[in-house]
Amino acid sequence: MSDSETVPAATTPKTPGSAPALPQQALEIASGYAFTGPALDLGALMWDGACLADAQIRIPLPMLNRHGLVAGATGTGKTKTLQLIAEQLSAQGVPVFLADIKGDVSGISAPGQDSERVRARAGEVHQQWTATAVPAEFYALGGMGHGIPVRATVTSFGPVLLSKVLQLNQTQEQSLGLIFHYADQKGLELIDLKDLRAVVAFLTSDEGKAELKNIGGLSPATAGVILRSLTAFEAQGMGDFFGEPEFDTAEFLRTAPDGRGMVSVLELPAVQDKPQLFSTFLMWLLADLFHDLPEVGDVDKPKLVFFFDEAHLLFNDASKAFLDSITQTVRLIRSKGVGVFFVTQTPKDVPADVLAQLGNRVQHAVRAFTPDDQKALKATVKTFPNSAYDLEELFTGLGTGEAVVTVLSEKGAPTPVAATRLRAPESLMGPVEGAVLDQAVRGSGLYERYAQAVDRESAYERLRGAKGPDEVRGREEERSVVEQVVGGGMFKSLARSIGTQIGREITRSVFGTARRRR
């Protein structure tokens, strides 16, 4: 059909009270979203300036573990889209993890407020809107902010992620790995930052020079740089994030007594000025899940959907090894039943190898005021399938609460690109008061488990009370032969071989994080 010919209307019969029949091209797009199984409702199709409420745009529930991307400029409605998807996942019995960086996602735990604006949007997209609160738990890194404290031991966090937080270069990262390996061999458990600092301080002392010399590839100068970085990091108040009791990420997989999925909200406003820290901590949570969960293959619905907000912070200045580890984790975690949605401003924030694995896309408005913006706009268009729309024009013309969508169909094929007017969340679109949050946190069954930090004997205490690591080892007569063998260098090397089954059993992740004792 040529562009000059009139597009015939579809012959879909009209029912009383229905919208006019869809134009042919709009009907073709809508048919790509006519799924037979359970699905999440995103909104209604927009075509030729009109919102076609009878053409519903949806995501099949089983496809949520094929990962996704929610992108768009600041203020275009990304947070509300996360809220909308999270609400419906919870209603389908799927647990959700959300990072709340600005503090405005906490409203998901309270019913929404009816208003003319909400009613107007619901009417436009044929949504039966009902104010609904979602079952939620609130967490806070190291207990900073309103939430159940989330901590990791230094051993579990591992040298690769810690290097990212400390902003070490590649040589320093490799050296930190040697220090972790040394601590493993000597039975020096690294629970918190002072444990690691004590080990490095010992290695750089006169007493530890001989030990340092035996660690191939670790120079005194590099060890000194690492020690100074650790000291400065701790001086900034970062010590609270590391320690025990260590958080068990299986808590994210729970459902409420009524069968709805629990929405776990990590409250980050108190640490939003520490982006390297919270973005890397999010990756630790994901890597931890990856190595704890069993393989399940394709499932009827995900075991968890994990929203990774401000994703660009994770990829900024990341080493190739770090990016390769992220790519591998994202690729393989799908078989564990976990879906990962990255949330950021433009698709170009996400490396191509990761972006290629994100099957579900919700793209909000793109700003194009500068030459760099124009370049980013063209790059965004290229990441979408061929479309009946002029995407450059469409992306810059979207209003708040509108997005361009393409998802994976029930057969795993990309759906047609669809401009979509999104539904309104049914929970509160905004924060709940701090006092209400604190009450919810203290009323949680998990609060007592994680609230109080525990500082048991570990590397710091052992080194302080002994003349060196050999004496520490001499005090460890109770360690079993198996534990000593597992602590050996050859076994560690074997365990860290990611391609083998034993490697997957022993190491926690491709990031070098360690399996903790439950």
C-alpha positions as a printed NumPy array, in Angstrom:
array([[  0.   ,   0.   ,   0.   ],
       [  1.413,   3.41 ,  -0.874],
       [  1.54 ,   6.304,   1.56 ],
       [ -0.907,   8.232,  -0.602],
       [ -3.639,   5.644,  -0.309],
       [ -6.227,   5.958,   2.411],
       [ -5.717,   3.484,   5.242],
       [ -8.948,   1.474,   5.446],
       [-10.612,   1.052,   8.799],
       [-10.566,  -2.402,  10.29 ],
       [-13.765,  -4.358,  10.081],
       [-13.869,  -5.041,  13.788],
       [-17.567,  -4.825,  14.737],
       [-18.45 ,  -2.154,  17.222],
       [-20.189,  -3.046,  20.46 ],
       [-22.393,  -0.634,  22.408],
       [-20.23 ,   1.898,  24.202],
       [-17.03 ,   0.849,  22.439],
       [-14.556,   3.094,  20.68 ],
       [-14.608,   3.379,  16.874],
       [-12.989,   0.531,  14.955],
       [ -9.203,   0.683,  14.896],
       [ -7.289,   1.817,  11.807],
       [ -5.548,  -1.084,  10.087],
       [ -2.011,  -0.241,  11.231],
       [ -3.175,   0.318,  14.809],
       [ -5.032,  -3.001,  14.676],
       [ -1.851,  -4.76 ,  13.579],
       [  0.036,  -3.27 ,  16.515],
       [ -2.751,  -4.129,  18.968],
       [ -2.922,  -7.727,  17.732],
       [  0.711,  -8.139,  18.786],
       [ -0.387,  -7.634,  22.396],
       [ -3.448,  -9.929,  22.372],
       [ -1.962, -12.516,  24.725],
       [ -3.977, -15.492,  25.933],
       [ -2.132, -16.116,  29.216],
       [ -1.647, -13.943,  32.319],
       [ -0.156, -10.526,  31.574],
       [  0.477,  -7.132,  33.134],
       [ -1.581,  -4.236,  31.77 ],
       [  0.542,  -1.203,  30.924],
       [ -2.001,   1.038,  29.215],
       [ -3.694,   1.833,  25.924],
       [ -2.308,   2.281,  22.415],
       [ -1.741,   5.784,  21.082],
       [ -2.089,   6.246,  17.326],
       [ -2.321,   9.337,  15.176],
       [ -2.777,  11.592,  18.199],
       [ -5.594,   9.54 ,  19.752],
       [ -5.639,   7.167,  22.725],
       [ -7.333,   3.926,  21.581],
       [ -8.633,   2.498,  24.85 ],
       [ -9.781,  -0.774,  23.271],
       [ -6.209,  -1.569,  22.224],
       [ -4.527,  -2.643,  25.46 ],
       [ -0.714,  -2.877,  25.686],
       [  0.504,  -5.65 ,  27.972],
       [  3.523,  -7.747,  29.056],
       [  3.117, -11.548,  29.338],
       [  3.876, -12.617,  32.906],
       [  6.227, -15.498,  31.926],
       [  8.354, -13.049,  29.902],
       [  9.252, -10.863,  32.882],
       [ 12.359, -12.974,  33.536],
       [ 13.641, -12.013,  30.058],
       [ 14.692,  -8.726,  31.658],
       [ 13.856,  -5.184,  30.645],
       [ 14.737,  -1.524,  30.453],
       [ 12.733,   1.456,  31.672],
       [ 14.349,   4.605,  30.305],
       [ 13.538,   8.278,  29.938],
       [ 14.546,  11.763,  30.922],
       [ 14.066,  13.035,  34.459],
       [ 10.433,  13.831,  35.228],
       [  8.897,  11.716,  32.467],
       [  7.268,   9.144,  34.78 ],
       [  9.776,   6.294,  35.112],
       [  9.134,   5.9  ,  38.854],
       [  5.381,   5.665,  38.305],
       [  5.972,   3.008,  35.652],
       [  7.993,   0.953,  38.143],
       [  5.195,   1.371,  40.659],
       [  2.577,   0.277,  38.121],
       [  4.518,  -2.845,  37.15 ],
       [  5.401,  -3.693,  40.763],
       [  1.769,  -3.46 ,  41.886],
       [  0.618,  -5.902,  39.221],
       [  3.497,  -8.301,  39.799],
       [  2.619,  -8.373,  43.496],
       [ -1.028,  -9.048,  42.655],
       [  0.125, -12.03 ,  40.556],
       [  2.084, -13.432,  43.507],
       [  5.514, -12.307,  42.246],
       [  7.908, -10.701,  44.774],
       [  9.57 ,  -7.453,  43.676],
       [ 12.725,  -5.595,  44.683],
       [ 12.828,  -1.804,  44.201],
       [ 15.536,   0.719,  45.025],
       [ 14.022,   3.989,  46.25 ],
       [ 16.684,   6.603,  45.624],
       [ 14.615,   9.766,  46.027],
       [ 12.26 ,   8.458,  48.705],
       [  9.113,   8.613,  46.589],
       [  8.469,   4.878,  46.129],
       [  7.47 ,   4.258,  49.75 ],
       [  3.898,   5.211,  48.843],
       [  3.477,   1.771,  47.272],
       [  2.608,   0.54 ,  50.785],
       [ -0.394,   2.912,  51.051],
       [ -3.606,   3.144,  48.992],
       [ -3.613,   5.788,  46.265],
       [ -5.576,   9.012,  46.478],
       [ -8.544,   9.433,  44.169],
       [ -8.524,  12.63 ,  42.123],
       [ -9.893,  14.104,  38.934],
       [ -6.539,  13.54 ,  37.262],
       [ -6.471,   9.86 ,  38.234],
       [-10.077,   9.352,  37.135],
       [ -9.386,  11.075,  33.813],
       [ -6.362,   8.853,  33.1  ],
       [ -8.266,   5.715,  34.128],
       [-11.111,   6.663,  31.809],
       [ -8.776,   7.289,  28.874],
       [ -7.198,   3.828,  29.121],
       [-10.264,   1.822,  30.282],
       [ -8.731,   1.134,  33.708],
       [-10.921,   0.041,  36.613],
       [ -8.944,   2.079,  39.153],
       [ -9.202,   1.089,  42.82 ],
       [ -7.027,   2.558,  45.567],
       [ -4.871,  -0.365,  46.727],
       [ -1.953,  -0.707,  49.146],
       [  0.72 ,  -3.287,  48.341],
       [  2.43 ,  -5.494,  50.977],
       [  5.917,  -4.046,  51.426],
       [  9.063,  -4.327,  53.52 ],
       [ 11.488,  -1.419,  53.84 ],
       [ 15.246,  -1.788,  54.064],
       [ 18.156,   0.627,  54.519],
       [ 21.851,   0.12 ,  53.795],
       [ 23.604,  -0.253,  57.13 ],
       [ 20.458,   1.017,  58.837],
       [ 21.02 ,   4.545,  57.483],
       [ 17.496,   5.784,  56.899],
       [ 14.054,   4.289,  57.364],
       [ 14.421,   0.547,  57.007],
       [ 15.589,  -2.815,  58.271],
       [ 19.423,  -2.694,  58.17 ],
       [ 21.055,  -4.427,  55.194],
       [ 24.698,  -5.358,  55.797],
       [ 27.252,  -7.49 ,  54.001],
       [ 30.439,  -8.974,  55.412],
       [ 33.603,  -7.834,  53.673],
       [ 34.426, -11.462,  52.824],
       [ 31.049, -11.918,  51.169],
       [ 31.2  ,  -8.575,  49.345],
       [ 34.484,  -9.598,  47.806],
       [ 37.451,  -7.76 ,  46.274],
       [ 35.952,  -6.885,  42.886],
       [ 32.904,  -5.055,  44.21 ],
       [ 34.881,  -3.485,  47.033],
       [ 37.417,  -2.199,  44.492],
       [ 34.562,  -0.512,  42.616],
       [ 33.408,   1.179,  45.82 ],
       [ 36.941,   2.246,  46.734],
       [ 37.528,   3.404,  43.13 ],
       [ 40.729,   1.381,  42.818],
       [ 42.47 ,   0.931,  39.483],
       [ 43.006,  -2.463,  37.861],
       [ 46.396,  -3.106,  39.491],
       [ 45.047,  -2.158,  42.915],
       [ 41.961,  -4.339,  42.353],
       [ 44.163,  -7.349,  41.571],
       [ 46.256,  -6.614,  44.657],
       [ 43.151,  -6.433,  46.837],
       [ 42.205,  -9.841,  45.472],
       [ 45.565, -11.183,  46.657],
       [ 44.926,  -9.739,  50.119],
       [ 41.548, -11.484,  50.279],
       [ 43.223, -14.703,  49.139],
       [ 45.874, -14.33 ,  51.852],
       [ 43.189, -13.789,  54.515],
       [ 41.391, -16.921,  53.283],
       [ 44.568, -18.986,  53.546],
       [ 45.394, -17.731,  57.017],
       [ 41.88 , -18.203,  58.363],
       [ 41.412, -14.464,  58.943],
       [ 37.712, -13.809,  58.629],
       [ 36.89 , -10.384,  57.182],
       [ 33.597,  -9.363,  58.762],
       [ 33.846,  -5.583,  58.698],
       [ 36.187,  -2.905,  57.338],
       [ 38.428,  -2.857,  60.404],
       [ 39.177,  -6.539,  59.778],
       [ 40.409,  -5.816,  56.278],
       [ 42.261,  -2.728,  57.457],
       [ 43.959,  -4.804,  60.166],
       [ 45.144,  -7.393,  57.64 ],
       [ 46.519,  -4.74 ,  55.263],
       [ 48.108,  -2.84 ,  58.17 ],
       [ 49.813,  -6.035,  59.317],
       [ 51.153,  -6.737,  55.824],
       [ 52.601,  -3.223,  55.589],
       [ 54.171,  -3.36 ,  59.069],
       [ 57.728,  -4.426,  59.885],
       [ 56.355,  -7.612,  61.394],
       [ 54.402,  -8.475,  58.252],
       [ 57.063,  -7.714,  55.637],
       [ 57.991, -11.372,  55.273],
       [ 54.337, -12.299,  54.713],
       [ 53.94 ,  -9.506,  52.168],
       [ 56.983, -10.758,  50.268],
       [ 55.415, -14.209,  50.013],
       [ 52.308, -12.804,  48.306],
       [ 53.38 , -12.673,  44.679],
       [ 52.43 ,  -9.514,  42.826],
       [ 51.57 ,  -7.387,  45.868],
       [ 53.931,  -4.449,  46.314],
       [ 54.269,  -2.503,  49.571],
       [ 53.349,   0.709,  47.732],
       [ 50.09 ,  -0.73 ,  46.386],
       [ 49.214,  -2.216,  49.784],
       [ 49.801,   1.24 ,  51.269],
       [ 47.448,   2.847,  48.724],
       [ 44.75 ,   0.291,  49.557],
       [ 45.191,   0.92 ,  53.289],
       [ 44.833,   4.687,  52.804],
       [ 41.741,   4.172,  50.627],
       [ 40.179,   1.952,  53.286],
       [ 40.959,   4.441,  56.046],
       [ 39.44 ,   7.33 ,  54.08 ],
       [ 36.418,   5.209,  53.153],
       [ 35.815,   4.314,  56.792],
       [ 36.282,   7.942,  57.843],
       [ 33.355,   8.859,  55.59 ],
       [ 31.088,   6.701,  57.752],
       [ 30.984,   3.748,  55.363],
       [ 31.787,   1.177,  58.036],
       [ 28.112,   0.733,  58.96 ],
       [ 27.369,  -1.033,  55.676],
       [ 29.713,  -3.924,  56.405],
       [ 29.294,  -6.383,  59.246],
       [ 26.92 ,  -8.868,  60.789],
       [ 24.233, -10.034,  60.878],
       [ 24.658, -10.258,  57.116],
       [ 21.473,  -9.855,  55.119],
       [ 20.003, -12.989,  53.567],
       [ 18.725, -12.046,  50.097],
       [ 16.225, -14.926,  50.273],
       [ 14.113, -12.44 ,  52.276],
       [ 13.296, -10.805,  48.92 ],
       [ 11.536, -13.965,  47.702],
       [  8.685, -13.934,  50.205],
       [  4.966, -13.61 ,  49.636],
       [  2.394, -12.061,  51.953],
       [ -0.14 , -14.237,  53.829],
       [ -2.773, -13.367,  51.19 ],
       [ -0.525, -14.758,  48.432],
       [  0.549, -11.431,  46.976],
       [  4.227, -10.938,  46.271],
       [  6.109,  -8.889,  48.846],
       [  7.594,  -5.658,  47.492],
       [ 11.004,  -5.062,  49.08 ],
       [ 11.905,  -1.37 ,  48.978],
       [ 15.504,  -0.378,  49.657],
       [ 15.321,   3.172,  50.991],
       [ 18.342,   5.111,  49.708],
       [ 17.688,   8.85 ,  50.3  ],
       [ 20.169,   8.861,  53.212],
       [ 22.961,   7.591,  50.934],
       [ 21.988,   9.135,  47.592],
       [ 25.17 ,  11.214,  47.77 ],
       [ 27.18 ,   7.956,  47.718],
       [ 26.236,   6.579,  44.291],
       [ 29.267,   4.283,  43.933],
       [ 28.315,   2.626,  47.198],
       [ 24.623,   2.003,  46.689],
       [ 24.896,   0.987,  43.023],
       [ 27.606,  -1.56 ,  43.875],
       [ 25.596,  -2.808,  46.845],
       [ 22.667,  -3.414,  44.489],
       [ 24.968,  -5.522,  42.336],
       [ 26.055,  -7.486,  45.42 ],
       [ 22.413,  -8.241,  46.215],
       [ 21.846,  -9.457,  42.653],
       [ 25.055, -11.521,  42.576],
       [ 24.134, -13.026,  45.938],
       [ 20.722, -14.075,  44.639],
       [ 22.325, -15.513,  41.526],
       [ 24.513, -17.913,  43.433],
       [ 21.959, -18.889,  46.068],
       [ 19.04 , -19.711,  43.781],
       [ 18.646, -23.065,  42.002],
       [ 18.182, -23.434,  38.255],
       [ 14.484, -23.492,  37.314],
       [ 14.52 , -22.831,  33.552],
       [ 11.473, -21.198,  31.992],
       [  8.691, -20.714,  34.541],
       [  5.057, -19.591,  34.459],
       [  5.98 , -16.514,  36.453],
       [  9.232, -15.098,  37.826],
       [ 10.435, -15.911,  41.331],
       [ 11.515, -12.273,  41.668],
       [ 11.697,  -9.126,  39.543],
       [ 14.62 ,  -6.88 ,  40.496],
       [ 14.51 ,  -3.203,  39.458],
       [ 18.016,  -1.733,  39.215],
       [ 17.508,   2.037,  39.42 ],
       [ 20.08 ,   4.652,  38.321],
       [ 21.768,   1.84 ,  36.394],
       [ 24.278,   4.154,  34.726],
       [ 26.035,   4.517,  38.086],
       [ 26.936,   0.839,  37.98 ],
       [ 28.493,   1.03 ,  34.534],
       [ 30.32 ,   4.366,  34.874],
       [ 34.106,   3.898,  34.941],
       [ 33.681,   0.131,  35.256],
       [ 36.549,  -2.132,  34.205],
       [ 36.083,  -4.61 ,  31.366],
       [ 36.24 ,  -7.483,  33.859],
       [ 33.516,  -5.857,  35.95 ],
       [ 31.293,  -5.306,  32.887],
       [ 31.866,  -8.888,  31.747],
       [ 30.77 , -10.081,  35.188],
       [ 27.578,  -8.02 ,  35.016],
       [ 26.84 ,  -9.344,  31.527],
       [ 27.316, -12.936,  32.641],
       [ 25.178, -12.5  ,  35.757],
       [ 22.31 , -10.927,  33.8  ],
       [ 22.492, -13.595,  31.106],
       [ 22.463, -16.528,  33.526],
       [ 20.148, -15.299,  36.284],
       [ 17.163, -15.648,  33.953],
       [ 17.432, -19.436,  34.362],
       [ 17.096, -18.89 ,  38.129],
       [ 13.669, -17.325,  37.563],
       [ 14.794, -13.75 ,  38.24 ],
       [ 13.961, -10.861,  35.936],
       [ 16.149,  -7.737,  36.032],
       [ 14.89 ,  -4.345,  34.87 ],
       [ 17.486,  -1.61 ,  34.492],
       [ 16.191,   1.919,  35.019],
       [ 18.135,   4.829,  33.563],
       [ 17.852,   7.912,  31.361],
       [ 18.899,   6.554,  27.965],
       [ 19.608,   3.084,  26.55 ],
       [ 23.163,   4.206,  25.783],
       [ 23.806,   4.189,  29.554],
       [ 23.713,   0.393,  29.35 ],
       [ 26.55 ,  -1.525,  27.615],
       [ 25.513,  -3.146,  24.328],
       [ 26.092,  -6.709,  25.594],
       [ 23.728,  -6.084,  28.51 ],
       [ 21.194,  -4.11 ,  26.45 ],
       [ 20.93 ,  -7.006,  23.988],
       [ 19.559,  -9.179,  26.82 ],
       [ 16.772,  -6.785,  27.824],
       [ 13.713,  -8.1  ,  25.99 ],
       [ 11.09 ,  -5.751,  27.446],
       [ 11.412,  -2.021,  26.797],
       [  9.475,   0.95 ,  28.175],
       [ 10.942,   4.174,  26.784],
       [  9.654,   7.471,  28.181],
       [ 10.327,  10.853,  26.59 ],
       [ 13.817,  11.705,  25.342],
       [ 15.059,  15.282,  25.575],
       [ 16.95 ,  16.573,  22.513],
       [ 18.096,  20.12 ,  23.296],
       [ 21.828,  19.8  ,  22.589],
       [ 23.949,  18.065,  19.908],
       [ 24.783,  15.332,  22.42 ],
       [ 21.054,  14.922,  23.121],
       [ 20.39 ,  14.581,  19.398],
       [ 23.063,  11.922,  19.15 ],
       [ 21.551,  10.057,  22.105],
       [ 18.097,  10.297,  20.48 ],
       [ 19.33 ,   8.71 ,  17.249],
       [ 21.101,   6.001,  19.244],
       [ 17.889,   5.265,  21.155],
       [ 15.908,   4.917,  17.922],
       [ 18.438,   2.378,  16.624],
       [ 17.847,   0.13 ,  19.64 ],
       [ 14.175,  -0.365,  18.691],
       [ 12.699,  -2.677,  16.03 ],
       [ 11.396,  -1.187,  12.776],
       [  8.219,   0.714,  13.466],
       [  5.181,   2.264,  11.845],
       [  5.946,   5.411,  13.871],
       [  8.467,   8.171,  13.254],
       [ 10.327,   7.314,  16.461],
       [ 12.547,  10.4  ,  16.587],
       [  9.478,  12.613,  16.522],
       [  7.55 ,  10.326,  18.864],
       [ 10.256,  10.077,  21.545],
       [ 10.562,  13.847,  21.87 ],
       [  6.789,  14.4  ,  21.864],
       [  5.744,  11.961,  24.598],
       [  3.998,  13.463,  27.615],
       [  4.421,  12.478,  31.255],
       [  2.963,   9.022,  31.803],
       [  3.353,   8.074,  28.137],
       [  5.948,   5.698,  26.737],
       [  7.002,   3.683,  23.72 ],
       [  6.755,  -0.036,  24.447],
       [  8.003,  -3.248,  22.887],
       [  8.061,  -6.517,  24.837],
       [  8.554, -10.197,  24.179],
       [  5.421, -12.062,  23.161],
       [  4.418, -15.377,  24.701],
       [  6.447, -17.046,  21.93 ],
       [  9.502, -14.943,  22.732],
       [  9.345, -12.698,  19.657],
       [  9.447,  -8.882,  19.914],
       [  6.026,  -7.238,  19.763],
       [  5.339,  -4.271,  17.466],
       [  6.502,  -0.917,  18.804],
       [  3.53 ,   0.723,  20.539],
       [  3.145,   4.282,  21.766],
       [  1.282,   3.84 ,  25.045],
       [ -0.653,   5.996,  27.452],
       [  0.132,   4.304,  30.743],
       [ -2.262,   3.357,  33.503],
       [ -2.216,   5.141,  36.84 ],
       [ -0.698,   3.309,  39.835],
       [ -3.302,   2.301,  42.417],
       [ -1.007,   2.868,  45.384],
       [  0.052,   6.261,  46.69 ],
       [  2.076,   8.235,  44.125],
       [  4.476,   9.86 ,  46.562],
       [  6.258,   9.166,  49.846],
       [  4.681,   8.125,  53.118],
       [  5.734,   9.956,  56.272],
       [  8.926,   8.904,  58.019],
       [  7.093,   8.086,  61.24 ],
       [  4.763,   5.736,  59.351],
       [  7.762,   4.069,  57.703],
       [  9.517,   3.618,  61.04 ],
       [  6.396,   2.059,  62.524],
       [  6.164,  -0.389,  59.619],
       [  9.852,  -1.277,  59.971],
       [  9.662,  -1.945,  63.704],
       [  6.512,  -3.98 ,  63.209],
       [  8.231,  -6.278,  60.713],
       [  9.073,  -9.828,  61.704],
       [ 12.536,  -9.282,  60.208],
       [ 13.456,  -6.266,  62.323],
       [ 14.75 ,  -8.15 ,  65.354],
       [ 16.819, -10.423,  63.114],
       [ 18.843,  -7.6  ,  61.555],
       [ 18.415,  -4.502,  63.724],
       [ 21.358,  -4.92 ,  66.084],
       [ 24.882,  -5.09 ,  64.657],
       [ 27.052,  -7.889,  66.066],
       [ 30.842,  -7.586,  66.328],
       [ 32.175, -11.072,  66.984],
       [ 35.821, -12.109,  66.988],
       [ 37.331, -11.897,  63.522],
       [ 40.579, -10.84 ,  61.831],
       [ 40.945,  -7.546,  63.726],
       [ 40.645,  -9.124,  67.178],
       [ 42.792, -12.113,  66.24 ],
       [ 45.628, -10.069,  64.792],
       [ 45.53 ,  -7.661,  67.715],
       [ 45.848, -10.506,  70.196],
       [ 48.441, -12.539,  68.314],
       [ 51.945, -11.971,  67.048],
       [ 50.936, -12.785,  63.492],
       [ 48.721, -14.952,  61.309],
       [ 50.712, -18.105,  62.052],
       [ 49.776, -17.79 ,  65.713],
       [ 46.185, -17.15 ,  64.628],
       [ 46.287, -20.399,  62.704],
       [ 47.831, -22.127,  65.714],
       [ 44.753, -21.169,  67.71 ],
       [ 42.464, -22.763,  65.172],
       [ 42.878, -26.39 ,  66.152],
       [ 39.14 , -26.781,  66.031],
       [ 39.049, -26.195,  62.271],
       [ 38.199, -29.374,  60.418],
       [ 40.478, -30.907,  57.785],
       [ 37.844, -30.137,  55.165],
       [ 37.826, -26.439,  56.103],
       [ 41.603, -26.308,  55.907],
       [ 41.603, -27.963,  52.476],
       [ 38.906, -25.592,  51.224],
       [ 41.066, -22.689,  52.461],
       [ 43.995, -23.914,  50.378],
       [ 45.142, -21.941,  47.345],
       [ 44.811, -24.781,  44.803],
       [ 41.252, -25.512,  45.888],
       [ 40.374, -21.811,  45.776],
       [ 41.715, -21.58 ,  42.237],
       [ 39.616, -24.54 ,  41.232],
       [ 36.57 , -23.098,  42.965],
       [ 36.977, -19.785,  41.177],
       [ 36.9  , -21.474,  37.8  ],
       [ 33.458, -20.236,  36.84 ],
       [ 33.036, -22.672,  33.982],
       [ 32.922, -25.732,  36.223],
       [ 30.087, -27.004,  38.357],
       [ 32.253, -27.016,  41.474],
       [ 33.139, -23.401,  40.734],
       [ 29.484, -22.467,  40.811],
       [ 29.001, -24.373,  44.043],
       [ 31.905, -22.812,  45.915],
       [ 32.137, -19.224,  44.714],
       [ 29.189, -16.954,  45.177],
       [ 29.513, -15.121,  41.871],
       [ 31.704, -14.071,  39.01 ],
       [ 32.477, -11.021,  41.165],
       [ 34.566, -13.141,  43.555],
       [ 32.069, -12.803,  46.396],
       [ 32.194, -15.639,  48.917],
       [ 29.559, -18.104,  50.041],
       [ 28.602, -17.292,  53.594],
       [ 27.611, -19.679,  56.334],
       [ 23.871, -19.658,  56.895]])
